[in-house]
Amino acid sequence: MTAAPAAALPAADRSGPDPVVRTDHGPVRGAAHGSYATFDGIPYAAPPVGGLRWRPPAPAAAWHGVRDARAAAPRCVQMPPPGAAAGAVAGAEDCLYLNVTAPAPVRPAAGRPVLVWLHGGAFLGGSGGDYDAGRLAAGGGAVVVTVNYRLGIFGYFGHPGLGSAPPFGLADQQAALRWVRANAVRFGGDPDRVTLVGESAGALGICAHLTSPAAAGLFQRAVLQSGSCSMSFPRGALGPGSPAYEPFAAQRDVQAAGAQAARRLGCTAGRDEDVVACLRGQSTERLATAELMQSFNRPAYGNALLPAAPAEALREGRFHRVPLIQGTNRDEMRMFVGLSLAAFPIGTDAEYRARLVDAFGSTAAPAVEAQYPAAGYPTPALAWATVLTDRSLACTTLAAGRAVAAHAPGLPLYGYEFGEPEPPVPAGLPQNPGFPYGAAHGFELPFLFPS
């Protein structure tokens, strides 16, 4: 089929079975699914490859023919799956694409609400294409946009030679929001009714945008699922001896980690700018190792995009005044405890007590144990998971909400707890006798995005 020039197409063409929508960069052909239509793999920025690696997203190139948007684009490079062969790469660096799902028929300027979804995955994994938004679009009457953004070393690397560069993955998300602002109306959405929704790392990304001057006006509401702006993990939360965890890092710390990575990769000669040039010359395979990916999954603050850690910015009242919903799952940390039980069992009161001491210190641990006695739970492992859920997510979500309410008392602010007693358990999770997962981390997602 010969594509018509973009200028000859109306904003939406419903004459055939598959709709065509003209974006500000060119027309795209989607796929009709009865009550909704999908448009997958639309570029919202230039491929961040070659000289664009570790740079803020650049504008995508325009096209003139009708672009096929009926197949998902590659996911961004991410943690290699367990058991992957050495040198195997999951995803591609050319990955800055988004997907639009709109109620059918697609009517430009229909004024529908817009929902932009930021996936989770610890800033190391996931993809916008993993989520089927058909039910949200058809049942909720919303235009839904799911987004790919750079991950791991490709999204959150820093180095003195890059200066105060922003977290590239977060800059990608803002570029996608700017695309939505320019194009939502063409898919029937209202660019002034954008709700930004994210789960886990996606919610942490929203924390950044809530406190980022560059995100002003890009969204009008936000929903944070299982990712508090004040979130932190105590020592030992992810296994005995694991360090305490904060989701955001100071720019200088990310730069220091980048300098160390450069030395491991043999990029040491010349000025800092020469080192960065050497790093840009490294292959995707050489950079996408588990060790290097995991070294860069904390967005840096102390730059123009993210001047301060979101928790600090909230406490000081420096955030966008938009209505918020935030919440957690009742058994969040059972996911992480369940994954580690085989290697680090918690079968006795003594093992439980040792975990408490590791996390809270010998002085505070008895007070925590008094509030969460092992005898009050079916197993010590479930007691430990409850402690971690409250300490890492439930209490920190309340703290973030209180900070918002203190500075914006009239702002609509809602909280929720997902407590489905027997939600579907994702395939592949280990089954531990006497340790039900309950409403664990991420278990609400099938209710939003049924596959």
N, C-alpha and C positions, 0 to 999 in steps of 0.2 A: 504494500500500500504506500502510495506517495503522500507524505505529510504536507498539509497545507501550511503556508507561512503563518507564524504566530499572529501577525497583525490582522489576518483574515478571519481569525476565530473569535467568537464571542467569549465572554469570561467563562461560560459553561455551555457545553454542547451535549444535549440529551437525545440527539437524533438516533444514535445507535445503542447497542446493548451496553457498551462500556463508555462511561462518560469521559469527556475531555474538559479540563479546566486550564485556563491560561493564567499562569503565575507571572510574577514580575520579571522572571528570567526566561520564560518560554512556556509553551503548552505541555501538559502531561495527560496521558491517557491512563485512567484507572480501571478498576474491575468492579462490575456490578454484582451485588450479592442480595438482590431482592430489596430488603428494607434499608440497606446501607450500601455505600460504595467505599472502596479502599484505593488509596494512591500511595504506593510504597516506593522507597528509595529515591526520594526527591532530594537533590543536593541543596544544602543551605549554606555551604561554605566551600571554598576550594579544597582539594585534597591536601592534607597537611604532610606532604612528602618532600624529600629532597631539601631544598633550602627553606621550605615552610615548616619543617619539623621543629618543634619547640618555638613556634611563633604564634601569636594570637590568630584566630581564624581570619582568613582573607576572603573577599567576596567570591562567590561561585561564578563561573563563566556562564553567559547566556547561551541559549540554543535557539534554533529557528524552526526545525521540524518538531513534530509531536514526539515527545519523549515517552517511552514505555515505562509506566509506573505500576506494573502488575506483578513485579517480583521484588522480594526483599533485597536490600543492599547488604554488603558484607558488614559483619559486626566489627567493632574496633578491636585491635589487638588486645588480648587479655591473658590472664593466667592460663598456662597450659593445663589441660585437664589431667587428673591423676593417671599415671601410667603412660603418658604421652612419650613418644620417642624423643631422644635428645635432638634438639634443633627444630622440633615441630612448633609451628606457630598457629595459634588459634585466632582467626580474624585477620584484618588487614589494616594498614595505616590509612589507606584511602577509605574512610568510613563515615565522613560527616554528612549523614543523610537522615532524613526524618520520614515518618509515615503519617498520612492523614486518613482518618476514617470519618465519613460524614453521612448523616441520614439521607436517604434517597427519597425523592429525586434531589440532586444537588442544585440548589437554587442560590445564585449569588445574592449577597446582601439580604439573606433571610433573617439575619439578626440572632442566630442561635448562640448559646453560650459556648465557649471554647475551653477545653480541658487539655492542658499540656502535661504529659506524664514523663517524669524522670525516674528511670529504673534504678534499682539498688544493685548491690554486688560489691560493697566495700571499696568502691572506686577501682576495682580490679577486674570485674567481670560484668556480664549482662549486655543487653541490647534492646533497643526500642522494638525491634522486630519480634521479640519473644512474647509480646502481649497482643492478644486478639481483642480489639476494642469494639467489635461489632455490636455486642449487647449494650455497651455504654452509649454508643451512637444511636442505635435504633430505639432502644428503650428509654434512654434519657434525653433524646433530642439534642445531643451535643455534638459538636465537631471535636474529635479527639486527635491529638498529635502526640506521637511517641518519638523519642529522640535518641540517636546515638551520640556519644561524646567520648573524647579520648580518655584512656584509662592507664593506670600504672605509670611506668616510666615515661610513656608517651604523653600523658595528660598532666602529670604533677611533678615533673623533673625541675630541678633548679640548679644553678651553677653561677659562680661569680661572673662568668663571661656573659650570662644572660641578664645581668643586672636585676632590677626589681620586676622581673617578668611576672605576669599574672598566672594563676593556676590555669593551664590551658584548657583542661576539661571543663572548668566553670565558665571560662570565656566562650567555649563552644556552646554551652547551654544558653548563654545570653545572646549569642548570634542566632540560635534557633528561635528564641523569643522575639528577636527583631524580625526574623522571617515571618513568624506568625503575625506580628503586628502589620506587616506589609501585605500579607496574603490571606489571612483568615476570611476576609469578606468574600473572596473569590470562591471559597468552599462553603459559603453560607454562614460563616461565623461572624461574630461581633468582636472586633479587636479591642473594644473597651470592656469586654466581659470575659477576660482570660483568668482562669483559675489554674494555678500552678500546683501540681500534685506530685508527691514523691514518696517513695518507701525506702527506709534504711539509708543507704548512701544518697539516694535521690532526695530524701528529706533533708539530709545534711546540706546538700546542694542548695535547697530552698533557704536554709538558714543563712547561707552565704549571700544569696540574692536579696533576702530581706534586709541585710545590713550593708549591701554593696551600693555605693552611690551610682554606679553605672547601670543598675537595674531599675532605676526610678521610672515608673510609668509602664514597665513591660508586662506587669500582671496586676490584677485588681483584687485577687483573693488567693489564699494558699491553704493547702492541706498537707500536714506532715504526719506520715505514718511510720511509727517505730524508728524515729530518728530525731532525738531532741537536740535543740540548739545548745543545751548545757550538758550534753551527754559526755560521759567518760567511763572507762572501765578501771576497776581497781587492779592491783597486782594479783596475778594468779587467776584472773577471770577466764582466760582461755587455756588454762592448764597450769600446773604447779610451776612457779618460777617465771611465768610469762610476765612481761613488764606491764605497768600501768599504761593505759592508752587514752590519748586525747585525739579526736578526729581531725583537728587542724594543727598545723605546725608553724612556728615562726619562720619567716623567710630565710634568716641566717642559718637555721638548722637544715632546711631543705637544700640550701646552697652548699653547706658542708657535706651533706650526704652525696650531692652531685659531684663534688670534687673528689670524694673517695671513690665513687663509681668510675670516674674518668681514669683514675690511677689503675683500677682493676682492669680496665679495658685498654690500657696502654696509651691513653691520650694524655700526654704530660708535657710535650714540647711547646715552647713559645709562650705567648701571652694567653690570657684567659680566652680571648676571642679565637685564638688558634686552637685551643683545646676544644671549644664548642664546635668549630669547623670539623675537627677530627671526629667528634662524637656524631655529628650529622652524617659523616661518611660511613658510619658503622651500619651493618646490615640489620634489618628487622630481626632476623633470627638471633643475632648476637645480643641484642638488647632485650628480647622478650623472654629471658630466662625467669624462672620462678623467683630466684634470689633478687634480681634487679627489679622485677615488677613489684614485689612486695616491699621493696625499699622506698617506693614512691607512691603511696596511696593516701597521703594526707595533704590536702590543699594548703598552700602557704598563705599566711596573712602577713601584712606589712607591705602591701603594694596598692596600686591605684584601684584595682578591682575589689580587693578585700583588705581595707586598711587595718582592721583589727579582728581578733578572734570573735566569731559571732556571739559567744556567751558574754564576752566583755562588752560588746556593742549593745546587746540587749540590756544588760545591767545599767548601762549609761544612757539608755533611751535613744540610741542612734539606730533606728530601724524604720522601714517604710510602714506607714499606718494603713495596713490592709486587713480586712477580716481574716481570722485564722481559725482553722480546726486542727487540733493536734491530739494524738493519742497513741496508745500502745496496745499490745496484745497481752492477755493475762499471764501467759507463761513464756514470755519472750525468750529467756535465756535457756529454756529446756533444749532448744535447738543446739546451742553451742555445747552445753554440758553433755547432751546425748551423743554428739559427735566424738567426744573425747573420753567417754566412760571406759571404752575397751582399753585404752592406753593408761588412763588415770582413774581407776575405780574409786568410788566414794561409798563403800559398803558398810562402814562402821562409824560410830560416833567419834572415835579418835581421828579418823581420816577427815571427817567433816570439820572437826575442831581445828585441825592443822590447816585446812583451807581458809578458815576464818582468820586465823593468826597471820597467814600469808597475805591476806587481802587488807586487813584492818589493823594489824599489829597486836602485840600481846596485851596492850592496855585496853584497847577498845573491843577486842574480840569477845570477851565475856558478856559485854552489854548487848552486842549483836546476837549472840547465842541465846541470851535470855528472851529476846523478842522473837527469835526463830529457833526454838528448841527442836532438835532432831526428833524427839518423841512426838512432836505435833504434826509430823508428816509421815506418810507411808514408808519412806526410805530417807536416809541421810542425803542421798543424791538429789531428791526432790526438794529437800530443805535448802540445799546449797543453790539450786537453780532459782528458787524463790528469792533468796537473798540477792542474787545477782540481778534478777529482773527488777526488783525494787531499787537497788542501789544504782544500777547503770541506766535504766530507762524510765521506770515509773516516777521515781522521785525527781530525776533531772527534767522530765517533761513538766512536772508541776512547777519546778523552779523557773523554767523558761516562761511558763504561763504567768507566773506571779510577776516576773520582771516586765513582761509586756503590759500586764494590767496596771502596774505601778506607774508607768509612764504614759499610758493611753487608756485611762479608766473607762472611756465611753466606747472603745473599740470592740466590735463583736468578736468574742473569743470563746471557743467551744472545745470541750475535751470529750474523749471517748475511751472506752476499753473494749476491745474485741475479746469476747469470752466464749465463743462457740466451743462446747465441750468435746466434740469429736469431729473436727474439721478434717478434710482429706490430708493424708500424710504424703508429702512428695516422695516419689520413687527414689530409691537409692539410699535413704537414710537408714542407719543401723537400727535394728530393733533390739532394745535392751529390756530384759524381763523386769517387770515392776517399775518401769520408767515410761509412762505414757507421755507423749509429746504435748498433748493438750493444745491450747491456742498459742503455739510457739511462733517464733519470729518468721514472718513471711507467710504464715498459714492463712491470712485473710485474702491473699491475692487471687485464689481461684474464684472467690465470690465477686470480685471486680472484673476479672478477665478469664472467664471460663474458656478452656481450650476446645 
